[in-house]
Amino acid sequence: MSSLLKIDDLVVEHRTPGRPVVRAVAGASLEVRAGEVVGLVGESGCGKSTLARAVVGLNRAASGSISFEGTPVTPLGLRRRTMTGVQMVFQDPYASLNPRRRVGDQIADGLRVAGDATSSPADLLERVGLPREFASRHPHEFSGGQRQRIAIARALAARPRLLIGDEPISALDASAQSQVATLMRDLAVSSGAGLLFISHDLSVVRLIADRIAVMYLGRIVEVGDTAEVWAEPRHPYTQALLGAIPKPDGMGVLPAELPGDVPDPADPPQGCRFHPRCPLVMDVCRVKEPEFGPVACWLHEPS
Ligand SMILES: Nc1ncnc2c1ncn2[C@@H]1O[C@H](COP(=O)(O)OP(=O)(O)OP(=O)(O)O)[C@@H](O)[C@H]1O
């Protein structure tokens, strides 16, 4: 599979006057290949949205690089390409659709972007599992799950090569969540596009992602094939997320609850950022950040 999106050592900072700088993405590296689904997971506030927004140019990169189909796009991100190559589906389908415009007209915008004169908005609605006649109606007539399908139809109309879902299911009813996630996966993969799917719902990510990237306090701490990471999570944080921390003596499993809260990204711990909460912490972890992959942990230092 060829590389579609490549993020290297990306740093993104939020600056608010009178407040310390928040380094929300602190040297993250990640790749999405054409035709694959990458699930990005991690606790609230770890920087997932900031990373996604940097990719589409809504947040500016302070350093590091982002390239799309081999072309560097940093520091402005993909904004100039967003209209054709990349589409993002946001968390809140109530906010992302224009309440005053008919659904069909909003989908038609995407078709125009792609220069697609053969498909109709009704065709796109059909592809996302909605009746063709919805095209003449307005967003307020629909449920959250239906609106998110409409937002997906609008994104797909532009024929993106990369689709990004930033928590696209977390505002939906439980019954709609896995359906919408699976739909995004099927539609992206069948058109040969890549999908970067951000979610804190691990069971859904497990269902749809080929690979999984685990983010902690601005960094990707583990990346791997979804089935392998589930079978054998290696970073203690991934183990905690999946509820399977082996005890240091190898006997049994610690409870999934991690001590303490996520540290403040404006003042991250020295050394490994996870060390204050890590049940397997060693001396080196307190002084030196593990800057290697695919498992950024001193227990898994490449030889
Ligand atoms: N516009 C902003 N100004 C200042 N700080 C921000 C801004 N946006 C995000 N942050 C901070 O950056 C950090 C990362 O936030 P981000 O929203 O990227 O995380 P996330 O993993 O997507 O979390 P969530 O799942 O809650 O959206 C958090 O500490 C957050 O408070």
PDBQT file of the ligand as one rigid body, heavy atoms in Angstrom, charges set to zero:
ROOT
HETATM    1  N1  LIG A 401      -7.952  26.180  20.998  1.00  0.00    +0.000 N 
HETATM    2  C1  LIG A 401      -7.289  25.748  22.052  1.00  0.00    +0.000 A 
HETATM    3  N2  LIG A 401      -6.672  26.615  22.898  1.00  0.00    +0.000 NA
HETATM    4  C2  LIG A 401      -5.986  26.192  23.995  1.00  0.00    +0.000 A 
HETATM    5  N3  LIG A 401      -5.839  24.888  24.330  1.00  0.00    +0.000 NA
HETATM    6  C3  LIG A 401      -6.441  23.979  23.538  1.00  0.00    +0.000 A 
HETATM    7  C4  LIG A 401      -7.197  24.360  22.372  1.00  0.00    +0.000 A 
HETATM    8  N4  LIG A 401      -7.664  23.219  21.783  1.00  0.00    +0.000 NA
HETATM    9  C5  LIG A 401      -7.233  22.192  22.529  1.00  0.00    +0.000 A 
HETATM   10  N5  LIG A 401      -6.500  22.647  23.582  1.00  0.00    +0.000 N 
HETATM   11  C6  LIG A 401      -5.835  21.814  24.604  1.00  0.00    +0.000 C 
HETATM   12  O1  LIG A 401      -4.950  20.947  23.904  1.00  0.00    +0.000 OA
HETATM   13  C7  LIG A 401      -4.955  19.644  24.496  1.00  0.00    +0.000 C 
HETATM   14  C8  LIG A 401      -5.344  18.620  23.453  1.00  0.00    +0.000 C 
HETATM   15  O2  LIG A 401      -6.704  18.828  23.075  1.00  0.00    +0.000 OA
HETATM   16  P1  LIG A 401      -7.409  17.989  21.901  1.00  0.00    +0.000 P 
HETATM   17  O3  LIG A 401      -8.809  18.509  21.769  1.00  0.00    +0.000 OA
HETATM   18  O4  LIG A 401      -6.537  17.984  20.714  1.00  0.00    +0.000 OA
HETATM   19  O5  LIG A 401      -7.433  16.523  22.534  1.00  0.00    +0.000 OA
HETATM   20  P2  LIG A 401      -8.348  15.283  22.183  1.00  0.00    +0.000 P 
HETATM   21  O6  LIG A 401      -7.512  14.089  22.441  1.00  0.00    +0.000 OA
HETATM   22  O7  LIG A 401      -8.918  15.439  20.829  1.00  0.00    +0.000 OA
HETATM   23  O8  LIG A 401      -9.479  15.392  23.276  1.00  0.00    +0.000 OA
HETATM   24  P3  LIG A 401     -11.063  15.226  23.143  1.00  0.00    +0.000 P 
HETATM   25  O9  LIG A 401     -11.290  13.771  22.858  1.00  0.00    +0.000 OA
HETATM   26  O10 LIG A 401     -11.571  15.675  24.489  1.00  0.00    +0.000 OA
HETATM   27  O11 LIG A 401     -11.465  16.152  22.014  1.00  0.00    +0.000 OA
HETATM   28  C9  LIG A 401      -5.913  19.723  25.688  1.00  0.00    +0.000 C 
HETATM   29  O12 LIG A 401      -5.150  19.990  26.840  1.00  0.00    +0.000 OA
HETATM   30  C10 LIG A 401      -6.795  20.897  25.348  1.00  0.00    +0.000 C 
HETATM   31  O13 LIG A 401      -7.280  21.519  26.516  1.00  0.00    +0.000 OA
ENDROOT
TORSDOF 0
